[in-house]
Amino acid sequence: MPLVRVPTPLRPYTDGQKDVEVAGETVAGALASLADRYPPIRPHLFDESGALRSFVHVFLGDRDVRDLNGDGTRLESSDRLLIVPSIAGGVSPTRPVDHQSLRMNQAMIIALLGGAYVANGPWLSGVVGLVMLLGSLLGRPGFLPVYQLLRAVRLARPDVYQDHPEPHRFAQLLGGLVLAGATAAFITAHFGLGWILTWAVIALAGINLFGGFCAGCAVYYWLARWRIPGFTQSPPEGVFPGRRPTEHA
């Protein structure tokens, strides 16, 4: 049966239960099953007309069901839903983020930039930077298609944490901008500077991949602390800025 992860603020309405098995072949059916089992939670999920409240987001894995088929999204018996209610002030709580896709992105960056240095192919550094910048623009890891392919052939599996996606997009943007600077250095024949900038991105991606610390994410959180417009999120509770979260979704 599908499983619904109930967020902490709503657990008093489910007798303290964190994960609840539900019936239903769709998201709508699963939520209705949850509300039938625990009636006190119903008004916190649905409005008077029975529609899901606008501030309640439901995720299937790491994807908002509104980006899928809405509450008509079909479920498998092994699926898990996560309810994420928005909070006041326009700042969203943590949401599911697949860190496996982030790690795959970092591994691709390291491999390609390292290959560019070994093969003395500065053009490849520019290509990686372009992919990173496009990924930031689209709001996803630049090399996400590689990860999706590996998932399709069952060579990778999700590793989903409660986190904020915005700092990771910002970190990728910073890396892409540094590689844009490296490309400009290569074009103007400043090869030493170009490779220094390229290796800076390799080093930071390696620290993130192997050490679990995202320097770009830490910068994002510091900017948010200084109330810079556009930087609104705070680190997950109990997590040092930039460190990988500890709570799986």
C-alpha positions as a printed NumPy array, in Angstrom:
array([[  0.   ,   0.   ,   0.   ],
       [  1.184,   3.585,  -0.61 ],
       [  2.665,   5.429,   2.34 ],
       [  2.005,   9.033,   3.354],
       [  4.658,  10.935,   5.332],
       [  2.87 ,  13.349,   7.68 ],
       [  4.792,  16.56 ,   8.565],
       [  5.455,  17.342,  12.212],
       [  2.818,  20.139,  12.537],
       [  0.063,  17.742,  11.392],
       [  1.052,  14.688,  13.437],
       [ -1.144,  15.634,  16.41 ],
       [ -4.075,  14.958,  14.055],
       [ -2.79 ,  11.47 ,  13.187],
       [ -2.218,  10.319,  16.78 ],
       [  1.463,  11.146,  16.397],
       [  1.933,   8.846,  13.418],
       [  4.746,   9.9  ,  11.068],
       [  4.113,   7.404,   8.247],
       [  0.633,   6.158,   7.464],
       [ -0.284,   3.381,   5.052],
       [ -3.263,   4.361,   2.921],
       [ -5.528,   2.877,   0.289],
       [ -6.085,   4.527,  -3.073],
       [ -4.773,   4.241,  -6.6  ],
       [ -4.323,   8.   ,  -7.03 ],
       [ -3.054,  10.885,  -4.924],
       [ -6.655,  12.005,  -4.338],
       [ -7.618,   8.532,  -3.177],
       [ -4.615,   8.275,  -0.864],
       [ -5.349,  11.64 ,   0.791],
       [ -9.028,  10.763,   1.12 ],
       [ -8.029,   7.493,   2.766],
       [ -5.786,   9.395,   5.186],
       [ -8.605,  11.814,   6.063],
       [-11.097,   8.958,   6.522],
       [ -8.723,   7.246,   8.916],
       [ -7.894,  10.444,  10.823],
       [-10.868,  12.856,  10.457],
       [ -9.217,  15.694,  12.493],
       [ -6.643,  16.176,   9.717],
       [ -9.296,  16.733,   7.009],
       [ -9.807,  20.518,   7.477],
       [ -6.049,  21.023,   7.396],
       [ -5.829,  19.377,   3.976],
       [ -9.12 ,  20.215,   2.258],
       [-11.299,  23.3  ,   2.019],
       [-15.097,  23.379,   2.408],
       [-15.585,  22.235,  -1.196],
       [-13.354,  19.202,  -0.68 ],
       [-10.483,  20.58 ,  -2.793],
       [ -6.908,  20.36 ,  -1.577],
       [ -5.952,  23.652,   0.07 ],
       [ -3.659,  25.849,  -2.023],
       [ -0.982,  26.035,   0.658],
       [ -0.712,  22.247,   0.965],
       [  1.842,  20.693,  -1.383],
       [  2.049,  16.964,  -1.951],
       [  5.207,  15.343,  -3.287],
       [  5.657,  11.969,  -4.902],
       [  9.31 ,  11.249,  -4.299],
       [ 10.963,  14.604,  -4.986],
       [  8.347,  15.907,  -7.428],
       [  5.36 ,  18.085,  -6.598],
       [  2.27 ,  16.244,  -7.865],
       [  1.092,  19.57 ,  -9.328],
       [  3.932,  19.115, -11.827],
       [  2.642,  15.625, -12.632],
       [ -1.064,  14.807, -12.964],
       [ -2.181,  16.691,  -9.873],
       [ -4.313,  14.724,  -7.434],
       [ -5.105,  12.361, -10.306],
       [ -1.493,  11.126, -10.348],
       [ -1.56 ,   7.347, -10.196],
       [  0.275,   5.525,  -7.427],
       [  2.077,   2.227,  -7.151],
       [  1.862,   0.207,  -3.963],
       [  5.499,   1.063,  -3.173],
       [  5.073,   4.832,  -3.632],
       [  5.467,   7.333,  -0.82 ],
       [  3.768,  10.708,  -0.63 ],
       [  4.991,  13.618,   1.437],
       [  2.69 ,  16.398,   2.619],
       [  4.404,  19.797,   2.83 ],
       [  2.277,  22.686,   4.15 ],
       [  3.527,  26.188,   3.356],
       [  4.144,  28.555,   6.242],
       [  3.448,  32.228,   6.764],
       [  5.752,  34.935,   5.454],
       [  6.3  ,  33.449,   2.033],
       [  9.161,  31.234,   3.191],
       [  8.589,  27.598,   2.344],
       [  9.596,  24.734,   4.632],
       [ 12.062,  22.125,   3.512],
       [ 10.931,  19.875,   0.682],
       [ 12.192,  16.618,  -0.819],
       [ 15.473,  17.05 ,  -2.685],
       [ 17.138,  14.082,  -4.381],
       [ 20.772,  14.375,  -3.316],
       [ 21.707,  11.469,  -5.55 ],
       [ 20.972,  13.679,  -8.574],
       [ 23.137,  16.402,  -7.032],
       [ 26.009,  13.98 ,  -6.426],
       [ 25.752,  12.676,  -9.985],
       [ 25.916,  16.271, -11.205],
       [ 29.057,  16.906,  -9.161],
       [ 30.663,  13.664, -10.372],
       [ 30.038,  14.631, -14.   ],
       [ 31.494,  18.096, -13.421],
       [ 34.643,  16.642, -11.845],
       [ 35.081,  13.982, -14.537],
       [ 34.575,  16.322, -17.482],
       [ 36.675,  19.171, -16.118],
       [ 39.425,  16.753, -15.145],
       [ 39.278,  15.308, -18.654],
       [ 39.466,  18.805, -20.108],
       [ 42.698,  19.444, -18.183],
       [ 44.28 ,  16.096, -19.058],
       [ 43.391,  16.435, -22.749],
       [ 44.249,  20.151, -22.761],
       [ 40.789,  20.893, -24.074],
       [ 39.722,  24.224, -22.591],
       [ 36.632,  24.201, -24.822],
       [ 35.243,  21.378, -22.688],
       [ 35.467,  23.609, -19.619],
       [ 33.264,  26.104, -21.45 ],
       [ 30.746,  23.39 , -22.346],
       [ 30.491,  22.265, -18.715],
       [ 29.991,  25.862, -17.614],
       [ 27.232,  26.31 , -20.194],
       [ 25.471,  23.142, -19.013],
       [ 25.65 ,  24.369, -15.411],
       [ 24.263,  27.786, -16.306],
       [ 21.423,  26.252, -18.333],
       [ 20.637,  23.898, -15.469],
       [ 20.443,  26.831, -13.07 ],
       [ 18.14 ,  28.66 , -15.469],
       [ 15.87 ,  25.592, -15.689],
       [ 16.007,  25.026, -11.921],
       [ 17.622,  21.577, -12.023],
       [ 21.069,  19.932, -12.027],
       [ 22.718,  20.508, -15.382],
       [ 23.532,  16.841, -15.926],
       [ 20.148,  15.592, -14.73 ],
       [ 19.538,  13.63 , -17.989],
       [ 22.558,  11.426, -17.186],
       [ 21.113,  10.637, -13.765],
       [ 17.669,   9.957, -15.242],
       [ 19.226,   7.522, -17.715],
       [ 21.039,   5.684, -14.924],
       [ 17.824,   5.512, -12.921],
       [ 15.98 ,   4.101, -15.927],
       [ 18.457,   1.219, -16.188],
       [ 18.495,   0.816, -12.383],
       [ 22.133,   1.846, -11.954],
       [ 21.16 ,   4.697,  -9.623],
       [ 18.467,   5.131,  -7.037],
       [ 17.118,   8.254,  -5.321],
       [ 18.525,   9.463,  -2.015],
       [ 15.972,  12.051,  -0.919],
       [ 16.505,  14.461,   1.977],
       [ 14.42 ,  17.242,   3.484],
       [ 16.224,  20.285,   2.12 ],
       [ 15.89 ,  23.516,   0.123],
       [ 16.579,  23.305,  -3.635],
       [ 17.326,  27.027,  -4.007],
       [ 20.836,  26.982,  -2.443],
       [ 21.884,  24.115,  -4.71 ],
       [ 20.698,  25.988,  -7.793],
       [ 22.628,  29.033,  -6.591],
       [ 25.762,  26.936,  -6.026],
       [ 25.51 ,  25.568,  -9.564],
       [ 25.058,  29.112, -10.874],
       [ 28.223,  30.243,  -9.074],
       [ 30.17 ,  27.335, -10.531],
       [ 28.872,  28.11 , -14.006],
       [ 29.898,  31.752, -13.658],
       [ 33.398,  30.771, -12.531],
       [ 33.709,  28.521, -15.583],
       [ 32.459,  31.383, -17.755],
       [ 35.35 ,  33.398, -16.335],
       [ 37.7  ,  30.509, -17.093],
       [ 36.433,  30.415, -20.683],
       [ 37.038,  34.149, -21.037],
       [ 40.585,  33.614, -19.754],
       [ 41.192,  30.832, -22.281],
       [ 39.871,  32.974, -25.133],
       [ 42.246,  35.787, -24.2  ],
       [ 45.153,  33.334, -23.937],
       [ 45.398,  33.551, -20.137],
       [ 45.608,  29.772, -19.86 ],
       [ 47.084,  29.684, -16.37 ],
       [ 44.193,  31.697, -14.951],
       [ 41.709,  29.617, -16.906],
       [ 42.971,  26.363, -15.436],
       [ 43.147,  27.831, -11.925],
       [ 39.46 ,  28.754, -12.142],
       [ 38.634,  25.357, -13.616],
       [ 40.416,  23.562, -10.795],
       [ 38.647,  25.748,  -8.247],
       [ 35.327,  24.368,  -9.524],
       [ 36.719,  20.81 ,  -9.465],
       [ 37.877,  21.262,  -5.864],
       [ 34.572,  22.681,  -4.641],
       [ 32.593,  19.975,  -6.455],
       [ 34.872,  17.364,  -4.852],
       [ 34.336,  18.799,  -1.365],
       [ 30.593,  18.647,  -1.985],
       [ 30.644,  15.142,  -3.455],
       [ 33.017,  13.49 ,  -0.987],
       [ 32.74 ,  15.741,   2.05 ],
       [ 29.048,  16.631,   2.016],
       [ 29.708,  20.37 ,   2.204],
       [ 28.291,  22.725,  -0.436],
       [ 30.263,  25.972,  -0.354],
       [ 27.857,  27.706,  -2.741],
       [ 24.939,  26.704,  -0.504],
       [ 26.751,  28.198,   2.487],
       [ 27.175,  31.472,   0.565],
       [ 23.45 ,  31.431,  -0.233],
       [ 22.527,  31.027,   3.441],
       [ 24.927,  33.792,   4.498],
       [ 23.363,  36.125,   1.952],
       [ 19.922,  35.174,   3.26 ],
       [ 21.082,  35.963,   6.794],
       [ 22.084,  39.435,   5.58 ],
       [ 18.563,  39.776,   4.106],
       [ 19.778,  40.172,   0.538],
       [ 16.691,  40.248,  -1.74 ],
       [ 16.043,  36.92 ,  -3.453],
       [ 17.752,  34.889,  -0.725],
       [ 14.953,  33.74 ,   1.561],
       [ 15.741,  30.287,   2.918],
       [ 17.464,  29.285,   6.138],
       [ 19.382,  26.034,   6.681],
       [ 17.299,  23.036,   7.785],
       [ 16.949,  22.975,  11.555],
       [ 20.085,  21.74 ,  13.276],
       [ 22.169,  21.697,  10.067],
       [ 25.285,  23.858,   9.648],
       [ 24.955,  26.1  ,   6.556],
       [ 26.181,  24.161,   3.55 ],
       [ 26.268,  20.758,   5.207],
       [ 24.172,  17.904,   3.861],
       [ 20.887,  17.531,   5.801],
       [ 20.417,  14.558,   8.096],
       [ 16.681,  13.886,   7.73 ],
       [ 15.578,  11.697,   4.86 ],
       [ 12.251,  12.509,   3.264]])
